Amino acid sequence: MNFAPPQWIRDAAEVALGTVVGNHYSHPKGRPRLRQALKNYYDPLFGRSLDVEREILVTSGANEGQYSVFVAFLEQGDEVIMFEPFFDQYLPSVTFNGGKPVYVPLHPNLTKSHITGDDWTLDLDELRRAITPRTKMIIINTPHNPIGKVFTRQELEGIAALAEEFNLLVMSDEVYETLVFDKREHVRFATLPGMWDRTVTVGSAGKMFAATGWRVGWLIGPESIIKPTLAATTRIVFCSNSPLQEAAAAGIEEARERGFFEKQLVEYEERRNILTDCFDKLGLRYTQPQGSYFILLDIYNIRWPDDYPFPQSVEGRGRDFKACWFIAMEVGVSSIPVSEFYCEEHVDIGERYARFAFCKDTTTLKQAAERLMNLKKYFVANP
């Protein structure tokens, strides 16, 4: 990101820094004001009255919250299912805690010229085959990084049925919950029948308010999940940043009255459209994001000279590593090779794509779009 949170939230941070309590330790559960703000915000969204002492836990960013869940629940050899492409932080967080990642890919439709997240499909039979007696947990990410997919209710119900059948925990990473476009429905996994007692939902002030450096996140779930996770996070970080918890609380308290999330969504849609309009002009295939702030560009038709001087670091990696390096060097726009979000067995799915982020100001994005038009000279119609 290259833009700041709104001024009124930054002002709240400054006010908190001016107090005595805002400069000292907070309770490991999180500051009472923030937990109460989260309760008030999420009660209607979850359709239940959340207990601020037992069902809400503030963490040092969403990543630390997820890590603490793994510390609390994984034993050596426990298997954790993650859908590919997966947010890259999941893998080390699972393996550092003795877990074994099990990969189930989402399958892109390669026959359509225009696709959305709905065209990246989950094979429930494939998911069933991935479950073994050692499976402990499934990780869901909706809205999804890097695809931008927002899982449908039907897809989530299919996952829920298997979670119930095999008695699995579910981590539902919903940090992009306020960035859902085109009136798409965001279904909270924990609200599905029978899922509250086995689901921990992950949230983020950083994604909610464009304040990723604040490192304030939270977990919502039943006491049976939150209590062991609290024990873990207490020994990992003890507590989270006190003044920025206060600022996050102010943001959540005032967001609805100010219409903040609605305005922010319009701004992100404008940013998204700058890049998608560019890709449309170029005639390149991409996945229209339904949520988050990422676009997957199909780079299959981009070619470079056989003797192009690539660095040793991209040799032996997926083709997308070379494509992203080439685009950065010759066009001047950075992107992420998507095969990085896959296991070795499924690299062939991811190496067709590059991830572009539109969490930038419109001036920067327009400059990027102008530069990306130079990709035209590197097209090969039918490689």
N, C-alpha and C positions, 0 to 999 in steps of 0.2 A: 504494500500500500504506500501511496505517496501523498495522502491527505489526512488531516487530523480529525479526531472525534469532534462533535459539535461543541461550540464554545460553552454552552450551559453545563455540559458534563465536565469539561476541563475546569470550569469555575468551581464546581463541586469538589474536585480533587484539590484545588488550591485552598478551599475552605477547610477541608479535612486536615491538610498539612498544617494549618494554623491552630489546630487544637492539640491538647496534650495527649488525649487517648488515641488520636489518629497517628501518633508517632511511636506507638508501643505495640507489643504483641496483641494479637487477637486470639479469641478462642479457636482451637483447631477446627471446630465445626464451621467457623465463619462468623463474621460480625452479625449480631442480632438484627440490625437494620437491614442488611442485605438478605438474610434468610427470610425475614418477614416480607420484603419486597418481592422475593422470588415466589413465596407462597401466594401472595396477592395476585401476582401475574399468572402463575401456572394453575392455580386452583380451577378456574373455568376451562382451561385447555386440557387438563387431565380429567376433569369431571369428578374431582374428589377434593376433600379438605386435607391438604398436606400438613404433616406435623413438622414444625420447624426444628424440633429437637431430635427427631428420629428419622426423618425421610428426606432431608435436604442437607447436603454437605458442600461447602465452598472449598475449592481447590486452587492450586497455583497454576491456573490455566487448565484447559480441557485435557491436555496431554498428561499432566501430572495426575489428574483425576483418574484417567484410564489406567495409568501405570499402577496407581494404588489399588485399583480393583484387581489387577493381575497379581500384585503382591499378596493380596488378601486371599485369593481363591485358587491360584494355580499351584499344583504340586508337580514334581518332576514327571514329565511324560504326558501330562494332560494335554489333550488336543483342543485347539481353538480354530474354528472355521472362519475364514475371511474370504469375502468375495473379491475377485480380481476384476479390474485393477483396484488395489487397496491403498489407502493412505499409508505412506511409507513408515510412519511412526509405529504402526501396529506391530510390525514384524520384530524389531528389536525389543519392544516392550514385552512381547510374549516370550521370546527366547531368553531374555535376561532373567526371566522368572521361572525357567525350567519348562515352559510350555512348548508344544510342537505345533507349528502352523500347518493347517490343512487348507488347500486352495481350491476354491470353486469359482471358475470364471463366469462372468457375464458375457454373453455371446452377441457381438454386433451383427446387424443385418448389413451385408456388403452388396446387396442387389439394388437398394434404393438410392436415389440421388440426394434426397433430403431425409435426414434421420433425426430423431430426438432420443431422449433417454428411454422411451418406451421400446425403441428398437435395439436396446441392449437387454437381452432377456436372460432370465434365470431358469435353468432346467431343474425343476424340483426333484426329478428322479436322480439327477446327478448329485444334488445336495444330499438326498437320502443315502446314496451309496457312499458318500464321504463320511457319514456318521459311523463311529465305531464305539465299542464299550469304553474307550478312553476319552471320548469327546466330552468336554466340560462346558464349552461356551461357543456361541455364534456372535460375530460382530456384524452389525448392520450399520451402514452409513447412508442416511437420507436426510436432506439432499446430499448427493454423492460427490466426493472429490476423488478422482478428477473428471468423471463423466459429466456431472451436472444432472444426473438422473434423479428424479423424485419417484421413489417406489410407489406403486399403486397399492390400494387397499387389498386387492386380490393377491398381489405378490406377497405382501406382508402376512396376509392370512395363511398363505401356503407355508411360509417360514414358521409362523406361530404354531401351526398344527404339528410340525415336526419337532419344534422345541418342546411342546407339551408331551408328545408321544415318547420322546427320549429323555425327558426331564433335564433339559439344558438351560443354563443361564444365557441371557441375551444382553449384550451391550449395544445399546442403540445410540450411535453417535449422530446427534441432531444439531451440531453447532451452526449449521447454515439455515436454521429453521425460519429466520426472518427474511431470507433471500429466496423466496419461491415465486416464480414468475408466471404471468399469463393466467392468473386465477387458478393455478394448479392446487389441488388439495394436498396439504401435508398431513399425513396420518402419523400420529404418535404411536409407536409400537406398543408402548405400555398401556394404551387405552383399549387394545384389542382384548376380547374375552379371554380371561385366564392368564393374561401376560403380566399384569402388575407385579405379582409375587416373584417373578423370575427375571425381571428386566431392570437394568439401571440405565437411565437416560442421561446423556452427556450434553451440557450446554456451555456457552462461551460468551463472556462480555466482549472479548476481543472481536469476534465475528459480528456480534450484535450491534456494536457501536463503533466499529472501525478503530479499535484500540488494542491491537494484537500484542503490543509491547507491555500492556498492563499485567498480563498473565493472571487473569481472574476468570475462573471457570466454576462449574458446579456439577454435582451429581444429584439426581432425584430417583428415589426408588424405595423399596420396602426396608424396614429396619434390619431385616435379615441380611441385606446386602450392604446397607450404609454403615452399620455398626462395625463389622470387620474392616471395611475400607477406611473408616475413621481411625482405627487402630494403626493401620498401615501408613496413612498420610501423616499422622502425628509423628511417626518416627522418620519419615522421609523429609518433610519440610517443616514440621511442627505447626506452622500457621501460614496463611497467605498475607500478601501485602495489605496493610491496614488502611491507609488513606485511599487507595484505589478501590478497595471494597466499598468504602463509603461513596465514592464517586459512581461506581457501578450501581449501587443502590439508588442513588439519585436519578440515574439514567432510567432505570426500570420504573421507578415511581412516576416519572414525568413523561415517559415516552408516549403513552396512549393519549394523554391530554394534549400533547404537542403535535400529535399525528406524525411522530418521527419515523416509525417504521414504514408507513405508507409513502412518505416523501423519499426516504432512503431507497425504497424499492424502485420508484420511478427513476431516480438517479442511476441506479445500477442497470436498469433496463436500457437507458440511454447509452451507458458505457458498453453494454453487451452489443447493442445494435451497431456501434461504430465498427467493431471487429467483424460481426457477421455480414454487414453490408460490404465490407472489403472482400471477404471470402466469396460472397456471391458474385461480385464483379470479376473476381479472378476465376470463377467457375470451379472452385475447390469444394470438395465434400467436407462437411464438418458435422458434429453432433450439436444440434440446437439445445443449449442448456435450459433445463426446466427449473434449476435452482443452483445455488452456490455462485462463484464468480470465475468459473473456468470453462474453456471451450476446447474440445478435442478436434484438431485439424487432421484430416487424412492427408498424409505426406507421401503416399505411395507413388504419385506421379511426378515427384520432384527428383531430378537427377543432377549429378555433379561430375566434373571430369574425373577420369579414372586415376589420374596422378595428383589429385588434390591433396595438399599437405595436411592431413589430419594428425592431431597429437596422438601419442601412444595411448593416452588414457581412454580413448574411445574405441581402440582396436579390440576386436573380440567381443564387443557388446552388440546389442540390437542395432539394426540399421537406423533406427530413430536417433541414436546417439550421434551418428555422423550427420544426419539431416539437421538436427538442432544446432550442432556446431557450425555447419555450413550456413544455415540461415542467419545465425548470430554474426558470423564473420563477414558474409557477403551482403546481407540485407540490413543488418544492424538491429535486429529484434531478437530478444531472448525468449526461449521456451524450454519446456521440460520434456525429455524423452519418456514416453509413457511405459516403455518396457521396464523401467525402473520400478514400476508398481506391480510387477508380475514375478512369479517364480520362473526358474529357468525353463521348465517344461512348457510354459505357456507364453514365452517371449514372442513367439510368432504372432500372437494376437495383438500385443501392445506395440510392437515395433512399427506398426503402420501409422502411428499417431504421435503428434506433439501437443502438449498442453500449453495453451495460452491463457494468461490471467488478465481479467479486465477490472481488477481492483486498483485502478489508477485514475488520475484526473483525466477529463476529456481531452485536454490539450495534449497530454502524453499519448493517449490512445489514438488521436488523429494523426500525430506524427508517426506512430507505429504503423497505422493503416497506409499512410503514404509510402513508407519504406517497403511494406509487404507487397505493394503492387509490383515491385521489382522481381517478385518471385516468378512472374509470367515468363521470363526468359529461360527459366530452368524447368519448365514443364516438358514432359514427354507424354503424348496423348495415350498411347497404348504400350507401356513398357513390357 
